[in-house]
Amino acid sequence: MKIKAPANSKERGFSVLTGFILAIIMFGTLAFFLAGQGINSGFGTTYSNTSKVSGLLSSGGYVNTGFDSVILNGTTAANLTFDSTAATGVFNPSSGGASPQTLDPTLLARTGALDGYWVYRGNDVTMKGVGTVAADYTMMVSGLKKSICQQLNNTLHGTSLATNPTSLGALDAAVIGAPTVNTPSVAAVSGNSVAFDLSAVGAATTGWLNGCYATTTVVGADVNYVYIHTLLAQ
């Protein structure tokens, strides 16, 4: 005995298929917006910046792990080198194990000699309200876009994206120092002879181990933005 299919079975099948197609279209449209290519360009830009900032922070964390490895292997922070020197180098396979990090060029508003690379500042920077000794080991990235700088602080500290990054009140030379530039495919590295103290910077940044700030060096119509990452707070 044959069982006759319900008369509306075709309609049911069509309804499920249609719903599936609509779901694909919805997800495709959402992805289009998230990529910053739809009419909701502001949301797309924020999402894109969040993704880029995540990559920058991951890069900094990776180098920081190499820094920690050198110290755990018995080298004091004062003798550590931001290169591939045996026993002391962050980028030496046996001591630090890290690799120089190439940053996404779309993070940058400019491309000067020291922009877009992790620049090691040794213990020449004093972060505000961090540690007990007046010199912390840091590294930094210069030449960032204002929107990236804002998103960095928003991700790390929950500051408003509408708030201008705090100014360090100094030119790049005082903040970044004067490191020796290696080949750009590696990284800009070296100890610096110019110490910089953030203790007089706005109270809102007190206790920040990592943060993005403005310098007074003008880039086009805006100032230069620098991300500072604390490797070791003393």
Legacy VTK file of the C-alpha trace (Angstrom):
# vtk DataFile Version 3.0
C-alpha trace
ASCII
DATASET POLYDATA
POINTS 234 float
0.000 0.000 0.000
1.443 3.349 -1.046
1.257 6.304 1.281
0.413 9.444 -0.562
2.596 12.441 0.280
0.787 15.436 1.710
-0.357 17.838 -0.932
1.665 20.680 0.549
5.022 18.818 0.733
6.445 20.720 -2.205
5.477 23.976 -0.606
7.216 22.963 2.622
10.370 22.040 0.755
10.368 25.322 -1.079
9.915 27.219 2.198
12.950 25.569 3.847
15.103 26.150 0.773
14.034 29.760 0.562
14.834 30.318 4.236
18.274 28.799 3.743
19.009 31.086 0.808
17.819 34.119 2.745
20.125 33.183 5.646
23.088 33.038 3.258
22.196 36.450 1.871
21.915 37.895 5.384
25.321 36.572 6.443
26.850 37.748 3.189
25.434 41.227 3.697
26.749 41.315 7.268
30.209 40.289 6.090
30.017 43.016 3.446
29.317 45.631 6.115
31.996 44.290 8.446
34.538 44.622 5.684
33.743 48.297 5.599
32.426 48.160 2.053
28.716 48.575 2.678
26.684 51.685 3.320
27.454 51.397 7.053
31.035 52.540 6.486
31.548 53.813 10.036
30.816 50.429 11.555
32.978 48.722 8.942
35.900 51.044 9.674
35.655 50.435 13.421
35.566 46.680 12.874
38.553 46.895 10.531
40.539 48.992 13.028
39.714 46.523 15.805
41.119 43.691 13.700
44.279 45.653 12.874
44.796 46.656 16.504
44.434 43.032 17.554
47.273 42.140 15.204
49.465 44.930 16.566
48.855 43.882 20.172
49.550 40.240 19.318
52.810 41.288 17.673
53.839 43.189 20.805
52.927 40.264 23.035
54.973 37.921 20.873
58.102 40.078 21.136
57.465 40.461 24.872
57.531 36.674 25.207
60.986 36.654 23.598
62.094 39.374 26.007
60.884 37.298 28.967
62.597 34.168 27.638
65.996 35.876 27.518
65.620 36.955 31.146
64.430 33.493 32.224
67.545 32.068 30.548
69.693 34.078 32.965
70.431 37.353 31.176
69.671 40.491 33.173
67.399 43.078 31.553
70.282 45.559 31.495
72.305 43.203 29.279
69.471 42.096 27.001
69.700 43.099 23.325
66.912 43.702 20.837
68.640 41.705 18.111
69.896 38.185 17.300
73.067 38.262 19.417
73.780 34.876 20.996
72.616 34.486 24.619
71.295 38.051 24.956
69.189 38.605 21.844
65.394 38.636 21.843
65.539 37.451 18.212
68.136 34.728 18.781
66.594 31.222 18.412
68.353 29.915 21.522
67.787 32.821 23.883
64.602 34.703 23.017
63.183 32.653 20.186
61.116 35.570 18.845
61.158 36.846 15.282
61.149 40.496 14.193
57.567 41.551 13.564
56.450 43.228 10.359
53.471 45.486 10.970
50.513 46.087 8.687
51.346 49.249 6.667
47.685 50.334 6.767
48.201 51.096 10.477
50.418 54.008 9.537
49.793 57.642 8.709
53.408 58.084 7.629
56.398 55.924 6.709
59.514 57.567 8.098
62.748 55.727 8.890
61.549 54.593 12.330
57.835 54.249 11.616
56.147 50.865 11.544
58.824 48.994 13.515
59.158 47.969 17.132
61.791 50.343 18.492
63.498 49.201 21.692
63.909 51.910 24.338
65.790 49.894 26.935
65.087 51.369 30.367
64.955 54.931 29.065
61.200 55.564 29.498
59.405 56.091 32.796
55.728 55.157 32.585
53.305 57.099 34.777
52.393 55.288 38.000
54.032 52.024 36.898
56.724 50.228 38.903
58.830 51.689 41.692
62.023 52.611 39.814
62.174 55.648 37.524
62.994 53.709 34.356
60.946 50.987 32.682
61.948 48.793 29.756
59.751 49.629 26.784
59.397 49.343 23.035
57.221 51.430 20.747
55.728 51.882 17.298
55.677 55.327 15.694
53.737 56.796 12.769
50.308 55.376 13.626
47.022 56.761 12.339
44.940 58.675 14.856
42.034 56.238 14.463
44.347 53.300 15.208
45.760 55.109 18.255
42.246 55.741 19.547
41.223 52.119 18.964
44.340 50.869 20.773
43.405 52.828 23.885
39.776 51.829 23.587
40.748 48.150 23.420
43.244 48.338 26.272
41.588 50.837 28.595
38.030 51.451 27.437
38.617 55.108 26.588
36.154 56.829 24.273
36.950 56.693 20.575
35.968 60.350 20.417
38.684 61.357 22.891
41.967 62.592 21.487
44.978 60.508 22.578
46.868 62.175 25.429
49.762 64.352 24.281
53.216 63.601 25.623
54.074 67.260 25.088
57.323 66.453 23.331
58.761 65.905 19.877
59.473 62.445 18.473
63.201 62.786 19.191
62.518 62.995 22.929
59.940 60.198 22.981
61.282 57.666 20.492
64.903 58.598 21.096
67.633 58.138 18.528
67.998 54.403 17.860
70.214 52.994 15.147
68.167 51.835 12.168
68.861 48.324 10.890
67.529 47.120 7.552
63.780 47.817 7.408
62.934 44.153 6.839
64.261 43.393 10.318
63.445 46.160 12.825
64.751 49.418 14.157
66.773 48.492 17.241
69.244 49.865 19.767
69.509 51.347 23.223
68.740 55.057 23.430
70.555 57.812 25.239
67.485 60.040 25.546
65.424 59.329 28.663
61.755 60.269 28.684
59.490 60.596 31.726
55.704 60.308 31.455
55.091 61.255 35.101
53.808 64.692 34.128
51.350 63.320 31.555
47.593 63.500 32.232
46.231 61.569 35.195
43.968 59.506 32.931
46.977 57.422 31.859
48.248 56.630 35.367
49.064 52.950 35.707
49.056 52.248 31.972
51.593 49.577 31.096
50.700 50.013 27.426
49.079 52.916 25.635
49.011 55.151 22.583
49.942 58.817 22.808
50.393 61.893 20.630
53.729 63.642 20.217
54.068 67.263 19.149
55.755 66.354 15.869
53.383 67.380 13.074
52.555 64.890 10.321
50.597 66.548 7.517
47.612 68.145 9.230
47.941 66.095 12.418
50.542 65.104 15.008
52.432 61.823 15.197
50.969 58.986 17.262
53.137 56.511 19.159
52.183 53.237 20.840
54.301 52.446 23.912
54.472 48.857 25.178
56.071 48.148 28.560
58.262 45.067 28.463
59.352 45.245 32.108
58.127 47.634 34.794
60.805 48.230 37.424
LINES 1 235
234 0 1 2 3 4 5 6 7 8 9 10 11 12 13 14 15 16 17 18 19 20 21 22 23 24 25 26 27 28 29 30 31 32 33 34 35 36 37 38 39 40 41 42 43 44 45 46 47 48 49 50 51 52 53 54 55 56 57 58 59 60 61 62 63 64 65 66 67 68 69 70 71 72 73 74 75 76 77 78 79 80 81 82 83 84 85 86 87 88 89 90 91 92 93 94 95 96 97 98 99 100 101 102 103 104 105 106 107 108 109 110 111 112 113 114 115 116 117 118 119 120 121 122 123 124 125 126 127 128 129 130 131 132 133 134 135 136 137 138 139 140 141 142 143 144 145 146 147 148 149 150 151 152 153 154 155 156 157 158 159 160 161 162 163 164 165 166 167 168 169 170 171 172 173 174 175 176 177 178 179 180 181 182 183 184 185 186 187 188 189 190 191 192 193 194 195 196 197 198 199 200 201 202 203 204 205 206 207 208 209 210 211 212 213 214 215 216 217 218 219 220 221 222 223 224 225 226 227 228 229 230 231 232 233
